[in-house]
Amino acid sequence: MVVNAIHIKNVPGRKTDVKDVEWIARLLQHGLLYGSHIPSREQRELQELIRYRRSLIKERTREINRIQKVLE
């Protein structure tokens, strides 16, 4: 399981030696830590396409604004 390091840092106590593995496991059992979501390859690819689409929309908006300014 992957846990967000920020969540572990927010819980008081030790976090660096070998015994901490058991401590972190107990925190998980008691619901004080949550596993991090690791997206699948398909989800990552879709997110990349969404980011690219948004960048194209912003670029289009900039060009429209630039053209309108030239035509004024």
N, C-alpha and C positions, 0 to 999 in steps of 0.2 A: 504494500500500500504506500502511496505517496502522500505525504502530509505537507501542507504549506508551512514553510519555515517561520513565517510571520506569526502563525497561530501558536506554534511551539514557543516562540520568544515571548508571547503575551501571557503564557502560563508561568507563574513563578516556580522556581526550582532549578535544579541542575539540568544540563542538557548536553554535556560534552564527553563524559566517560562511558565505558562499556556498560555499567549498571543502568545507564539512562535508557537503554533499549527496553528494559523491563518497565521502567517508570513511564515511558512514552506509551507502551502497550497498555498499561493500566489506565492512562488518560483516555486512550481510544475506547477501552471497554466501558468506561463511565460516561462516554459521550462528550468529553471535554475537548476532543480534537475531531476534526472531520477530514476524510480523505479528499485529495484534490482531484478534480475532473481532468482526465487526460483524453483529449478528443481523438477520435479515430482518424485514419488517413483521409477518409471521405469528408469528414467534418472540417479537417484542416484545409483541404482543397477547396471546399465550398466557401469557407471563411476568406481564403485568399482571393477567390473570385469576387466575393462581396466587397472586399477592400479595394480591389482593382476597379470595380464598377463605380464605387463611390469616388475614387480619384478621377475617373473619366468624367463623371458628372460635375465635379468641381472645376475641372479643366474646361469643360464645355461652357459652364457659367462664366468663367473668367473671359473666355473668348467672346461670348455674346456681349458681355459688358464692355469689352475693349472695342468691338465693332460698333456698338451703339454710341460710344464716346466719340469715335472717329466720325460717325455720321452726323453728330450734332453740330 
